[in-house]
């Protein structure tokens, strides 16, 4: 499986502040980005997998709404996170 407990804990430790802080917007955005990158790679080889495509679109929408929230809340964290995760606006 591509997303193990260790990978998830590392993502939240790096972006959320601690492993237990799974509710932070930064940690969730980083987790969604990891999942989006994985699904994008999957769809490159399985272009007719429409269920995965739908899931990818939903994840991108969730990440976008969290990014908008973070932008309103703290613009500096937003800019740092976009630069670190290589998300284009």
Residue, then its C-alpha position, 0 to 999 in steps of 0.5 A: x500500500x502506498x500510504x502506510x502509517x509511517x508515511x502518514x505520521x511523517x507527513x503530519x510531523x513535517x507539516x502539521x507540527x506533530x504526529x498527533x496533530x492530524x487536524x491541522x490544515x497544513x497537514x491535511x493539505x500535505x496529505x491530500x497532495x501526496x494522495x493526488x500525486x499517487x492517483x495522478x500516476x495511477x491514471x497515467x497508466x489506467x486512463x479509463x479508470x473513471x472512479x479514480x478520476x472522480x476521486x481525484x477531482x474530489x480530492x483536488x476540490x477538498x485541497x483547494x477549499x483548505x488552501x482557500x481557508x489557509x489563505x484567509x487565515x494566514x497568508x504567510x503559511x499559505x505561501x510557504x506551503x505552496x512553495x514547499x509542496x510545489x502546488x501551482x495556483 
